């Protein structure tokens, strides 16, 4: 038996309608040839945030800049712990695959798919049986070992529950709103806790997978993994899970509080994504104007954009623009001479950030879109 989809309230329906409007606006604002010039930067930032957020919850904490570097395959500082780096790399690989699934006409949920995703995430920890179900009971420790936060179902129950979950993912409650269905996929997988480790990351990834399969909008625009990774939200996340499962596998309990929590997270994250899209569009426009004013090569706009919104790495710029090493060096040197970027670090981790007029433009645009979030459930 799985946790059942709960009835949605009038407030839930209102919040869902508002979220749907956010997503529709994302589609409108990212369409057309001009959007393709700047949207990749926003998408990379959101993917890095999702990867960082989901791993931070599990204690594998890295800076956003490190997550961004790993997303693009760039070197990371030697000071980053190996376990944290491998956790982020594994999650990057799994999430990258998930984001390709809207174009997989042959896709079907299966235990093999879930096993493969789990292996991608946890392959570094061979002692944790990556990709294989646990063969013993599992206890999630709490603040005191005598009072565990959660006790999962017996290992002998896991295969049957996972078969039931896969059947539901493929054919269950298909008329339910996508975000409610994704929330229930998350809840049921984390409640079953089928693996020795990585259950939380997998459950958050599967929530994103269910959303991705809908294919309406880029899945990273809809993921709540980044939001969940913020300290206060993480505490709330664990609180709601505890209130929902009450410490053991009890699928007869109501999941209404959990669904409401997820819808609130989607709404708040969507507000932030909207701001990031406006920031990205306006920074790109400012970079175009600067390049034109200084008679810079048109291709350097992407370099200016990267420096303003994240970090400019020469090898990434070279690959994305199809340049030779010498061309990329000359372009960046010209930007340095114009006072628009400055170098940080050295060797393999050398990168560039905005300076001068570019930094001022970014800061002004950022200030213009900065505003407190609107609470979707005000009462």
C-alpha positions as CSV (number, residue, x, y, z in Angstrom):
1,X,0.0,0.0,0.0
2,X,1.2,3.5,-0.9
3,X,0.3,6.9,0.5
4,X,-2.8,8.0,-1.4
5,X,-3.2,11.3,-3.3
6,X,-5.2,13.5,-0.9
7,X,-8.1,15.8,-1.9
8,X,-7.0,19.3,-2.7
9,X,-8.6,22.3,-1.0
10,X,-9.9,25.5,-2.6
11,X,-6.7,27.2,-1.5
12,X,-4.6,24.5,-3.1
13,X,-6.5,24.9,-6.4
14,X,-5.9,28.7,-6.3
15,X,-2.1,28.2,-5.6
16,X,-1.9,25.6,-8.4
17,X,-3.6,28.0,-10.8
18,X,-1.1,30.7,-9.9
19,X,1.8,28.3,-10.3
20,X,0.5,27.3,-13.7
21,X,0.4,31.0,-14.7
22,X,4.0,31.4,-13.6
23,X,5.0,28.4,-15.8
24,X,3.0,29.8,-18.8
25,X,4.8,33.1,-18.4
26,X,8.1,31.3,-18.4
27,X,7.2,29.7,-21.7
28,X,6.2,33.0,-23.2
29,X,9.3,34.8,-22.0
30,X,11.8,32.2,-23.1
31,X,10.4,31.7,-26.6
32,X,11.9,33.2,-29.7
33,X,15.5,33.4,-31.1
34,X,16.6,36.3,-28.8
35,X,15.8,34.3,-25.7
36,X,18.1,31.5,-26.8
37,X,21.0,33.8,-26.4
38,X,20.6,34.3,-22.7
39,X,18.4,31.5,-21.4
40,X,21.2,28.9,-21.2
41,X,22.9,31.0,-18.5
42,X,19.8,31.1,-16.4
43,X,19.2,27.4,-16.9
44,X,22.7,26.5,-15.8
45,X,22.3,28.7,-12.7
46,X,19.1,26.9,-11.8
47,X,20.6,23.4,-12.4
48,X,23.6,24.3,-10.2
49,X,21.2,25.6,-7.5
50,X,19.1,22.4,-7.6
51,X,22.2,20.2,-7.4
52,X,23.7,22.2,-4.6
53,X,20.4,22.4,-2.7
54,X,19.6,18.6,-2.8
55,X,23.2,17.7,-1.7
56,X,23.3,20.4,1.0
57,X,20.3,18.7,2.7
58,X,22.4,15.6,3.0
59,X,25.5,17.4,4.4
60,X,27.5,17.6,1.2
61,X,27.9,21.3,1.1
62,X,29.7,23.3,-1.6
63,X,29.6,26.9,-2.8
64,X,27.2,27.7,-5.6
65,X,30.3,28.6,-7.7
66,X,31.7,25.1,-7.2
67,X,28.4,23.5,-8.2
68,X,28.3,25.7,-11.3
69,X,31.9,24.6,-12.2
70,X,30.9,21.0,-11.8
71,X,27.9,21.5,-14.0
72,X,30.1,22.8,-16.8
73,X,32.9,20.3,-16.2
74,X,35.3,23.0,-15.0
75,X,38.0,22.3,-12.3
76,X,37.1,22.9,-8.7
77,X,39.2,24.1,-5.9
78,X,41.4,21.5,-4.2
79,X,39.9,22.5,-0.9
80,X,36.5,20.9,-1.8
81,X,36.2,17.6,0.1
82,X,36.3,14.6,-2.2
83,X,33.0,13.2,-0.9
84,X,31.2,16.5,-1.5
85,X,32.7,16.8,-5.0
86,X,31.6,13.2,-5.9
87,X,28.1,13.8,-4.4
88,X,27.7,16.8,-6.7
89,X,29.1,15.1,-9.7
90,X,26.8,12.1,-9.2
91,X,23.8,14.3,-8.8
92,X,24.7,16.3,-11.8
93,X,24.9,13.2,-13.9
94,X,21.5,11.9,-12.6
95,X,19.8,15.2,-13.0
96,X,21.2,15.8,-16.5
97,X,19.7,12.4,-17.6
98,X,16.4,13.3,-16.0
99,X,16.3,16.5,-18.0
100,X,16.7,14.6,-21.3
101,X,13.6,12.4,-20.6
102,X,11.0,14.7,-22.1
103,X,12.5,13.8,-25.5
104,X,12.5,10.1,-24.9
105,X,9.4,8.8,-26.6
106,X,10.3,5.3,-25.4
107,X,10.6,6.2,-21.7
108,X,8.7,4.3,-19.0
109,X,9.2,4.3,-15.3
110,X,10.8,1.1,-14.1
111,X,12.8,-0.3,-11.2
112,X,15.8,-0.4,-13.5
113,X,15.5,3.3,-14.2
114,X,15.4,4.1,-10.5
115,X,18.3,1.7,-9.8
116,X,20.4,3.4,-12.6
117,X,19.7,6.9,-11.2
118,X,20.6,5.7,-7.7
119,X,23.8,4.2,-9.0
120,X,24.7,7.5,-10.7
121,X,24.3,9.4,-7.5
122,X,26.0,7.0,-5.1
123,X,28.6,5.2,-7.2
124,X,31.4,6.7,-5.2
125,X,30.2,4.9,-2.1
126,X,30.6,1.3,-3.1
127,X,30.1,0.1,0.5
128,X,26.5,1.5,0.3
129,X,25.4,-0.9,-2.5
130,X,24.7,1.7,-5.2
131,X,21.7,0.8,-7.3
132,X,20.7,-2.2,-5.1
133,X,17.9,-2.4,-2.6
134,X,18.8,-2.7,1.0
135,X,18.7,-6.2,2.6
136,X,18.2,-5.1,6.2
137,X,15.9,-2.7,8.1
138,X,16.7,0.9,8.1
139,X,16.6,3.6,10.8
140,X,17.0,7.3,10.1
141,X,18.7,8.7,13.2
142,X,17.4,11.8,15.0
143,X,18.9,14.1,17.5
144,X,19.2,11.1,19.9
145,X,20.0,7.5,18.9
146,X,17.3,6.3,21.2
147,X,14.6,8.3,19.4
148,X,15.0,7.7,15.6
149,X,13.5,10.2,13.2
150,X,12.1,7.4,11.0
151,X,12.0,3.6,10.7
152,X,11.4,2.3,7.2
153,X,9.4,-0.7,6.2
154,X,11.2,-4.1,6.5
155,X,13.6,-5.1,3.7
156,X,11.3,-8.0,2.7
157,X,8.6,-5.4,1.9
158,X,10.7,-3.2,-0.3
159,X,10.5,-5.1,-3.6
160,X,6.7,-5.3,-3.5
161,X,6.4,-1.6,-2.5
162,X,8.8,-0.6,-5.3
163,X,6.8,-2.6,-7.9
164,X,3.6,-0.9,-6.7
165,X,5.3,2.6,-6.9
166,X,6.6,2.0,-10.4
167,X,3.1,0.8,-11.5
168,X,1.6,4.0,-10.0
169,X,4.3,6.2,-11.6
170,X,3.3,4.8,-15.0
171,X,-0.5,4.6,-14.7
172,X,-1.7,5.9,-11.3
173,X,-3.8,9.0,-10.7
174,X,-2.9,10.4,-14.2
175,X,-5.7,12.9,-13.9
176,X,-4.2,14.5,-10.8
177,X,-2.3,17.8,-11.2
178,X,1.3,17.2,-12.2
179,X,2.8,18.9,-9.1
180,X,0.6,17.0,-6.7
181,X,1.5,13.8,-8.4
182,X,5.2,14.7,-8.3
183,X,4.9,15.5,-4.6
184,X,3.3,12.1,-4.0
185,X,6.1,10.3,-5.9
186,X,8.6,12.1,-3.6
187,X,6.7,11.1,-0.5
188,X,6.2,7.5,-1.3
189,X,9.8,6.9,-2.4
190,X,11.3,8.5,0.7
191,X,8.9,6.6,2.9
192,X,9.8,3.3,1.4
193,X,13.5,4.2,1.8
194,X,14.6,1.3,-0.4
195,X,18.3,1.9,-0.5
196,X,21.0,2.0,2.2
197,X,21.8,5.6,1.4
198,X,20.8,8.3,-0.9
199,X,17.0,8.0,-0.4
200,X,16.4,11.7,0.1
201,X,18.4,12.7,-3.0
202,X,16.6,10.1,-5.0
203,X,13.2,11.1,-3.9
204,X,13.8,14.8,-4.7
205,X,15.2,13.7,-8.1
206,X,12.2,11.5,-8.9
207,X,9.9,14.5,-8.0
208,X,11.8,16.5,-10.7
209,X,11.6,13.5,-13.1
210,X,7.8,13.3,-12.9
211,X,7.7,17.1,-13.6
212,X,10.2,16.7,-16.5
213,X,8.2,14.1,-18.2
214,X,5.4,16.5,-18.6
215,X,7.6,18.5,-21.0
216,X,5.7,21.8,-20.7
217,X,8.6,23.9,-19.6
218,X,12.3,23.4,-18.7
219,X,12.2,21.1,-15.6
220,X,14.8,23.2,-13.8
221,X,12.3,26.0,-13.8
222,X,9.9,23.9,-11.8
223,X,12.3,22.0,-9.4
224,X,12.1,22.8,-5.7
225,X,15.4,21.2,-4.9
226,X,17.2,24.6,-4.6
227,X,14.5,26.0,-2.3
228,X,14.5,22.9,-0.1
229,X,18.3,23.3,0.4
230,X,18.0,26.6,2.2
231,X,18.5,26.2,6.0
232,X,15.1,27.3,7.2
233,X,13.3,25.4,4.4
234,X,15.3,22.2,5.1
235,X,14.2,22.2,8.7
236,X,10.6,22.8,7.6
237,X,11.0,19.9,5.0
238,X,12.0,17.5,7.7
239,X,9.3,18.7,10.1
240,X,6.5,18.1,7.5
241,X,7.9,14.7,6.6
242,X,7.8,13.8,10.3
243,X,4.3,15.1,10.7
244,X,3.2,13.1,7.7
245,X,4.7,9.7,8.5
246,X,4.8,9.9,12.3
247,X,8.1,8.0,12.5
248,X,7.2,4.8,10.6
249,X,5.7,3.7,7.3
250,X,2.0,4.4,7.7
251,X,0.5,4.9,4.2
252,X,-3.0,5.1,5.6
253,X,-2.2,8.6,7.0
254,X,-3.2,11.7,5.1
255,X,-0.6,13.4,2.9
256,X,-2.5,16.7,2.7
257,X,0.0,18.6,4.8
258,X,2.9,17.3,2.6
259,X,1.2,18.3,-0.6
260,X,0.5,21.8,0.7
261,X,4.1,22.2,1.7
262,X,5.3,21.2,-1.8
263,X,2.8,23.5,-3.5
264,X,4.0,26.4,-1.3
265,X,7.6,25.5,-2.2
266,X,6.8,25.5,-5.9
267,X,5.1,28.9,-5.7
268,X,7.9,30.5,-3.8
269,X,10.6,29.0,-6.1
270,X,8.6,30.1,-9.2
271,X,8.6,33.7,-8.0
272,X,12.4,33.5,-7.7
273,X,12.7,31.9,-11.2
274,X,10.7,34.7,-12.6
275,X,13.2,37.2,-11.1
276,X,16.1,35.2,-12.4
277,X,14.7,35.3,-15.9
278,X,14.2,39.0,-15.9
279,X,17.7,39.5,-14.4
280,X,19.2,37.3,-17.1
281,X,17.4,39.0,-20.0
282,X,18.3,42.5,-18.8
283,X,21.9,41.7,-18.0
284,X,22.3,40.2,-21.5
285,X,20.8,43.4,-23.0
286,X,23.2,45.6,-21.0
287,X,26.1,43.4,-22.1
288,X,25.1,43.8,-25.7
289,X,25.0,47.6,-25.3
290,X,28.5,47.6,-23.7
291,X,30.0,45.4,-26.4
292,X,28.5,47.6,-29.1
293,X,29.6,50.8,-27.5
294,X,33.2,49.6,-27.1
295,X,33.3,47.9,-30.6
296,X,33.9,44.5,-29.0
297,X,33.3,41.3,-31.0
298,X,29.7,40.3,-30.7
299,X,30.6,36.9,-29.3
300,X,32.1,38.5,-26.2
301,X,28.5,39.3,-25.0
302,X,28.3,35.7,-23.7
303,X,31.6,36.2,-21.9
304,X,30.3,39.4,-20.3
305,X,27.1,37.7,-19.3
306,X,28.9,34.8,-17.7
307,X,31.1,37.2,-15.7
308,X,28.2,39.2,-14.5
309,X,25.8,36.4,-13.5
310,X,28.2,33.7,-12.4
311,X,31.9,33.3,-13.4
312,X,33.6,33.4,-16.7
313,X,35.9,30.5,-17.3
314,X,38.1,30.7,-20.4
315,X,37.9,27.0,-21.4
316,X,34.1,27.0,-21.0
317,X,33.8,30.2,-23.1
318,X,36.2,28.7,-25.7
319,X,34.1,25.6,-26.0
320,X,30.7,27.3,-26.0
321,X,31.7,29.8,-28.7
322,X,33.7,27.3,-30.8
323,X,36.9,29.3,-30.5
324,X,40.6,28.4,-30.5
325,X,42.6,28.8,-27.2
326,X,44.3,31.9,-28.6
327,X,41.0,33.5,-29.6
328,X,39.5,33.0,-26.2
329,X,42.6,34.4,-24.5
330,X,42.5,37.5,-26.7
331,X,38.8,38.1,-26.1
332,X,39.1,38.0,-22.3
333,X,42.2,40.1,-22.3
334,X,40.3,42.7,-24.3
335,X,37.5,42.6,-21.7
336,X,40.1,43.1,-18.9
337,X,41.6,46.0,-20.7
338,X,38.2,47.6,-21.0
339,X,37.8,47.2,-17.2
340,X,34.7,45.0,-17.5
341,X,36.1,41.8,-15.9
342,X,38.8,41.0,-13.4
343,X,40.6,37.7,-12.7
344,X,40.2,35.6,-9.5
345,X,42.3,32.7,-8.5
346,X,45.0,31.1,-10.5
347,X,45.9,27.9,-12.4
348,X,43.1,25.5,-13.1
349,X,40.6,27.4,-11.0
350,X,41.3,30.8,-12.6
351,X,38.1,32.6,-13.6
352,X,36.8,36.1,-14.1
353,X,34.0,38.2,-12.6
354,X,32.3,41.4,-13.5
355,X,34.1,44.7,-12.8
356,X,33.6,48.4,-13.6
357,X,30.5,49.3,-15.7
358,X,29.5,45.7,-16.1
359,X,29.3,45.1,-12.3
360,X,27.5,48.4,-11.8
361,X,24.9,47.4,-14.5
362,X,24.4,44.0,-12.9
363,X,24.0,45.4,-9.5
364,X,21.4,48.0,-10.6
365,X,19.4,45.4,-12.5
366,X,19.6,43.0,-9.6
367,X,18.4,45.7,-7.2
368,X,15.4,46.5,-9.5
369,X,14.1,42.9,-9.4
370,X,14.8,42.3,-5.7
371,X,11.6,42.1,-3.7
372,X,10.3,40.0,-0.8
373,X,8.4,36.9,-1.9
374,X,4.6,36.8,-1.7
375,X,3.3,34.1,0.7
376,X,0.9,31.8,-1.3
377,X,-0.9,30.6,1.8
378,X,-1.2,33.8,3.8
379,X,-3.4,32.4,6.6
